[in-house]
């Protein structure tokens, strides 16, 4: 059953039960109050009649022989003074013989009913009507007489039936109104839940960007907010998984492509050496080409091993002088920069950081080498190191070809190369920046790459574990 119908039927059921319970209780209390009032009235009337009759007999000191005749005449006189023609009066002696009896329905009270009670009333339905009979005991001259007064109380039951009919009519109208209000209320309550259900269905079929647009307070609003937060996190995780899967595919394809070119050359030239008669010059040339491509594969395999295992090694960290570290880097890169007539300048403030010298030298060398590849002859590469309180920033800037902003996020992907022909000409495979990112993460440092096409690139690395000079 849908939640709308559950809410609707629940509200309607509660309303019906409430109306029937309260209405029934009100009718029951009102009827019993009316009936008890009539019983009290009849009982008092019986007592009054009995006392009047007793007073009349005692005042005239009637003999036992004349008592029956006098009692009959007295009853007629007293009844006439009561002025209630519908009241039926009966007087019985001790042997239940009628001394006086009005015509009407038979007695409801029997002699055995009043053996232990001086006063008694009975309500019963006879001949299609409800009657109330009150009975009292009168003692005169050591004799017992039973006085029965019976009255028609059908008007009370008619009133009850009329009130019940009116209540049922009011109840029917109330149920129609309550049903309408329950329907609208249930629809309003269920509406955000229905919307949320539709949203989950859309997400279930793969539309992860959809969100629940429900402006509601209370628990529904909190649920919606939490659902959207969960959906954001799930979409992010799915995108990351998709990116990771795509990156693995790209990595595999790029790795296979990087292997294909040198392997093709090695197989081709080695086959020529094996199957053809060549002069010494060709043999030396082909052997040199095979050696060069073999070294390229060797370098690629070592770099791949570093990329995969660098964050799994138990790396030793030491206190390192930034000036000495950059002197070693400068000594390494200067011969390559000199070949291209690149102007290189390093201005590094002294500070000590916690790190691994081999990894950091590899990091800085890779970045400078990338700058070398991007800079034309007579270009510039500037290294600037500066301490800022508890941090140390090292920036490497060039005035090379630069790159578009969309390329910046991709350069740390393994085998990604902006200019593949130039990179392969320089002997690269596109793994350097991916390795650099791993080294930065291992040192818990931060780096930022900014670049502008045609103007150059700047890489800034910020270390947090800085010691005194």
N, C-alpha and C positions, 0 to 999 in steps of 0.2 A: 504494500500500500504506500502511495506517495505521501510525503511529509505534509503536503497541503491538506489532504483528506484526513490525515491523522490529527492535525491541529484543529481543523474544522469540526470533525466529529467529537473530539475531546471537549472543545469549548461548548458545543451544542448539548452534549450529554450532561456536562456540569450545570448548564443553565436549566435544562429540563428537570434534572434531579432537584436542583435548588427551588425552582418554582413549585414542583409537585410536593416537595417536603414542607416548605414554608406555607404554601397555600392549604395543603391538607391539614397541617397542624393548626392553622388559623381557623379553618372551618370546624375542626374537631373541638377546639377550645370554646369557640363562640356557641356552637350547638349545645355543648355540655353546660355552659354557663346559663344559657336560655332554659334548658331542660331542668337544671337544678333550681333555678329561680321558680319555675312552675311547680316543682316538687315541694319546695319550701312553702310556696303560697297555698298549695293544696293541703299540706300537712298542718299549717297554721289554721286554715279554714276548718279542717276536721276537728282540731283541738278546740277552736272557738265554738263550733257547733256542739261538741260534747259538753263543754263547760256551761254553755247557755242552757242546754237540755237538763243538765244536772242541777243547775241553780233553780230552774223552773220547777223541777220535781221536788227538790228539798224545800223550796219556799211554800209549796202547797201541801207538803206532807202526805203524799198519796199513799194509800194502802196498797199492799201487794196485789189484792184482787183487782183493783181499779187501775193499776200501774200500766198494764198493756194498752188499755183504751186511752188513757191520758197521754202516754208516750206517743201514740200514733197521731193524736190531735196536735200535740206539741211540735212534733217533727214537721207537720204540714205548716204550722204557723211560723216556725223558725225559718223553714225553707223559703216561705213567701217573703219574709223580711230580707233574706239573702239576695233575692232578685236575680238569681242565676237559673234560668229555666232549663239549661242544658245539663245541669248537675243532677246526677242520679244518687239518691240516698236510700240506704237500706239499714234496718235495725234488726239484729238477731238476738235471740235469748241465748242462755247458756247451752241449750241443746241444739242450737243452730236452726231454730224455728224462726221464720220471718215474722216480725212484729209489724214492720212497715217496709214496703218495697216499691220503688218507682219502676215503671216499665222501662225496659232497655236491655242491654247486653247482660249476659250472665256474669256472676261474680268472678273476679280474677283471683282473689285471696280465699283460701280455704281455712277451715277451722284449725287444722293441724299446723298451718303456717304461723299462727300467732300464739301457740302454746307458751313459747318462751319470750315473746315480745309483746309489749303493751301497744306499741305503735309500729305500723308496717305499711310500706307502699309497694305496689307492683305496677309495672308498665308492660303492656302486652298489646298485640295487634289482633283484633277480632272483627269479623265482618267488614274487613277492608279498611279499618281505622285503628289508630292508636289510642289507647285509653290508659289513664292513670287512676289507680284506685288506692285510696288511703284508708287504713283501718285503725281504729282505736277502741280501747276497752273502757266501759263505763260501769262502775260499781254503785248500785242503789239497793238499800235494804238487804245487804249481804248477797245480792244477786249480781251476776255479770251480764252485761249486754255489750254486743259488738256493733259498732257504728261504722258503716262503710259509705264513703263518698267517692263516687266515680265521675270523672270528667273527661271529656273529649279533648285530647291534646294533638289532634291531627295537624292543627295549624303550625305547630313547632316543626313537625316533619316536612310539611309543605314548604315552610321557610327554609329548612335545610336543603330540600331538593331545588328550590328556586336559587338559593345562594350557590349551590354546586353547579347548576346550569350556567349561572352568570360567571362563576369562576372559570369554568371550562371554556366559555367564550372568550373571556379575558386571556386565559392561558393560550388559546389558539392564536390570538392576535400577538401576544407576547412572544410566542414561539416563532411566528413569521418574522417579527422584528429582530428577535435574537438570532434567528437563522441567517438573516441578511447581514446583520452586524458581525456574526461569527464568520461568515463567508469572506467579508471584506477584511476582517482582522487577520484571518488565516492566510488570505492572499498577500496581505502586506508583510506578515511575518515570514512567509515562505518565499516571497519574491527574491530577496537577496540570496537565500540558500539555493533557489533554482538557478539564479545567475551563476553562483559559485560552482554548481554542478555542471552547467554548460561549459564553464571555463576549464574545469578539470577534464571534461570529455575532449575539448579541443587540444589540451596538452597531451592527452592519452594518444591522440592520432598524430602527434609530432609537431604541433604548432606551439613551440615553447615560448614564443614571444608574447602570447596572449596573457592579459592580466584581468583580474576581477575588479571592475570599476563599480564599487558599491559604496555609496556615501551613507553610512549608517553608524550610529554610536553603539555603545554597549558591547556585549559579547560578539555579536555579528561583525561589528567594525573591527574588533581585535582579531577575530578569526580571519577576516579578509586581509588585514594588514600582515598577519603572520603568514597567510597563504602566499601573498605576493612576495614577501621576503624569501620564503622557501622557493618560490618559482624563480626568483632572480638568482638565488644560489644554485639551483638545479640547472638553469639555463647556462650559467657561467661554467659549471662543472662539465656540462655536455659539450659546450664550445671548446673547453680546454681539452676534453677527450678527443673531440673531432680534430682540433689543431694538432694534438699529440700524434693521432693516427696518421694525419696528413703529413706531419713532419717526418714520421718514420718511413712513410712511403717515399717522400721526397729524398730522405737520407739514403734509403736503399737504392733508389734510382740514380741519385747523384754519385754515390759510391761506386756503383756498377759502371757508370759512365766514366768516372775518373780512372778506374782500373782498365777500361777497354782500350783507351788510346795507347798507353805505354805497353800494355800486353800485346796489342796488335803489332806495334813496332818491334818489340822483342821477338815475337814469334816469326814475323816476316823477315827480319834481318838475320836471325839465327838460322832460319830455313835456307836463306840464300848462302850463308857461310857453310851450311851442311851439304847443300846439293849442287853448288856451283863452284867452278874453278875461278878464283878471283886473284887479282894481283895484290901485292903487299899493301899498297895504298888503300884499296877498297876494304881489305880485311881490317886494317887499322880504323878506318872511318866507321865501318859497320859495328865493329867491336866497341868503339867509343860511344856510339849511339845506344847500343844495348846497355852499356855500363851506366850511361846517363839516365836512361829510363828506369833501370833497376834501382839506382840511387833515389830516384823520384818516388818509386814504390816503397822503398825502405823508409824514407822520410814520412810518407803518407801513413804507413803502418804505425810508426812511432807516435806520430801526432794523434792518430786515432786511439792508441792505447792511453795516451795522456788524457785525452778528452773523456774517455770512458771511466778511467780509474782515479782521476785526480782528487775527486771529492770522497773517495773511499779509502785513501791512504791515511796512515797515521803520520801526518805532516808535522815536522818539528818547527816551532816558531822561536825566533831569537830577536834580541834587540838589535836593530839595524840602523846605521847612519845613512840618511837620505843622500848626503853629498857623496859618500863613498859608493853607494849603490848606483847613483846616476853616472859617476865616473866610469864604472865598469860598463854600463850600458853605452855610454858615449864612445868608449874605446871599441866596442863591438860594432856599432853602426857606422862609425865615421868612414871606414874604407868603402862601404857600399854607397854612402852618400857622396863621397868624393868622386866616384866614377861618374855620377850624374851631375856633378858640379852644383850640388845643392848646398845652400848656406844654412848651416846648423848652429844654433845657439842655445845654451842651457844656463839658466839662472836659477839656482836651487838654494833655498835657505836651509840651514842645518836644523835637523830635528831627528829624534829617534822614534822609530815605530816598531811594533811587534809584527814580525812576518817571516816568511821563508825567502831567503835571498835568491835561490835558483828560480823559484816561481815568479817572483817580482821582476827579475831581470828578463825572463821570458815574456812577461806581460808588457813591460815597457818597450822591449825590443820589437815585439810583434806590432804594437801600435805605431812606433816610429817607422817600421818597415812598410806598413800600410800607407803611411803618409808619403814615404819615398815613392811608392808606386803611383800615387795620385798626383805627385808634383812633377812639373816639367823641368827641363834643365834650367839651372840658375834660379830655381825656386827657393822657398824658405820654409824651414821647420824650426819652431821656437818651443823650448821646454821651459816651463816656469813652475817652481815649487815654492809654496808659501804656507807658513803656519798661521792658523787662526784660532788662538786659544787652545782648546783641547783637541782640535782637528788639524789635519794637514792635507792640503790640496795640491795635486800635481796635474798641470794641464799640458797637453801636447797639441800644438796648433800648427796648421800648414795653410799655404795659399794655393792648394791644388784645385782639381776640377770640382770638388765638392759632390754633393748628392742631394736628391730630392728627399723631402721629409718622410715620404712613404717608404723609402729605402732604409731609413735609419733603424726601424724596428726589425728588419729582416737580416741585417748584416751579422747578427749573432747566431743565425741558423747555420748549422753545419753544411758546408759545400755551397753556400749562397755566395755568388760573386756578381757584383754590379756590372763590371766589364770583364766577361769571361775570357775574351781573347787576350786582353792585356794581362790578366791574372795568370793565365797559363804560360804566357810568354815570360813572366817574371818568376815562374816556377811555383806558384801558389796553387792550393786546392780549395780555398775557401773555408778552411777550418780554423784559421788563426783567431778570428774574433769570437768564435764560440768558445775556444780555449781560454781566451782573455776573460770572458764573462765568468767562467768557472773559477778562475784564479781570484777575481774580484770577490766573488761570493764566499770562497774559502777564507779570505781575509776579513770577511764581514765588513767590507768597504762599500762605498756607493760610487757609481760612475754615471756620467752624463755625456751624451754625444750630441753635439749641435753642428749643423752643417748647412751651407747654402750653395746651391748649384752655381758653379763658375767662380766661387769666391774662396772656398776652402772648408776645412773641417777642424773642429776642436773637441778633444776628448779630455774630460776632467775627472780625476779619480780622487775621492776624499776618504782619508783614513781616520779612524776614531781613536785607536789605541796609540796615542802620542805621549812620549816621555819627555823629560827635560833635555836640554842641550848637553 
